[in-house]
C-alpha cells in the first residue's frame, strides 16, 4: 500500500519545517514550491510535475511561491513494516523536536 498526502500552500504562508521519518517522494502538483533540504548547499525551485526523493531523518523547509501551490508526499508502506525499534524512536524524537508553528508578523 502507498500513502499519499496532498498539501496546499499559499505564497503568504511562512516556510514550513518538516522532518521526514521514512523514504518519501515530494511531487509538486500545482504552482511552484521552494524546497530547502538541511545539510545541502542548494535550494530547489520545483515546478508542477517535478519531484524529489527524500531520505528518512531529513529535515526540509517548504514554501509556496504562487497564490496556490500544491504538493504531495508519498511513501511506500512496505518500508514501514520492517522498521527497527531504533528507527521508530528516532522518528518520534525528531517529530517532538519540531516547533508547533512558525509565525511571522508584518509591522
N, C-alpha and C positions, 0 to 999 in steps of 0.2 A: 504494500500500500504506500502511496505517496501523499504527503501532507503539503498543501499549497495554501498560503495565506496571502491575501491581497491588501495593500495599504494605499491610501491616497494622501498626498502631501500638497500643501499649499505653499507658494513661494514666501508667504509671510511667516510660515512656521519656522521656529528655531531648529537648527540641526539637531537630530535625534541620535542618541548613542544606543547601540545595540551590541550585546555580547552574543556571539554565535556559539551555540552549545553543541552543534553537530554539523556535519558537512551539509551545506545548503547552496542553492543557486539563487542569486538575486537577478531577476529579469525585469527590465523596465517595460511596462506595457502601454504607457501613455506619457507624453511630455518628455521632460529631461530631468535626470536625477544627478545630483552631485554626491560622490561617494569618496570617503577617506577611509583607508584601512590602516589602523595604528601599526607602526613599525615599518611602513613603506614610505618612500620619499615622495611618491606622486599621488595626486588627486585624480579622480576619474569623473569625466562628464559623460554620462551614458544617455543615449537617445533611445526612443522606443525601439524595441527589438533586441537591444544589446543585453548581454548577461555577463555575470562574473561568478566564478566558483569560489565559495568561501570555505575556509578550513575551520574545524572546531577550535574553540577557545580564542577566536579572533574578535577584536573589538573594532566596530565600524561606526562611522558617523554618516548619516544620510540626510539629505535636504532636497526639496523640490526647487526647480528653477523656473517652472512655468506656473500659471494660475492653478492648474490641476495636473499634477504628475502622479502616476500610479506605478507601483512596482509590486512584484510578488516575491516571496521567499518560499522555496520549495525544498523539501528534504525527503529522502527515501527512508521509510521506517525500518527497512531491513538492517540499517546500521544501528538503530536504537536498541533492538532486542538483545544484542550480544555485548552491550557495553559493560565494562567492568565497574565495580563499585567506586573505584577511584575517579573514573571519568565522570560518573554521575555526581559525585561530591564536588569536583572542580566546577562543573557547570552550575551547580546550585550556589556555590560561593561566589561565582562570577556574577550571577544574576542578583544576588543580595548586595553586591558592592555598587550596583548601578544607582545613580541618584533617581529619586522619584520622578522629577520633571525638571527640565532646564527651562528657564524663563528669561526673556529679555524684556526690557521696558524701553519705551521711547519717551524722551523728555520733551 
